Amino acid sequence: MFVRTEREYDTTYKKCIIEIDGASYPATFQEHRLVSEGFDINGNMLVNYTTIRKYVLGKPHFLFKTNLFEVLCDDGHKSMCYMTENKKTLIEVN
């Protein structure tokens, strides 16, 4: 597989409400989209689409979470995420 940089882009930030451990938090999210192309063993073109979400909380979370945890967005998207050191940014793991 190979990736073309022009096939990689970020969407604009959107407001949302996310749920972590049963509590709701105002946030914004952005999707990083990556399109990669390649050929299978028969020479057919394969295209792979990967989307990773980044959530930014309105204020830092009261507790730093060291393990992966589930995030449910009000648009119905469910993610397994990790928290960055600033306790405000959550990155989806695919």
Secondary structure, DSSP 8 states (H G I E B T S, - for coil): -EEEEEEEEE---EEEEEEETTEEEEEEEEEEEEEEEEE-TTS-EEEEEEEEEEEEESS--SS---S-EEEEETTS-EEEEEE-TTSSEEEE--
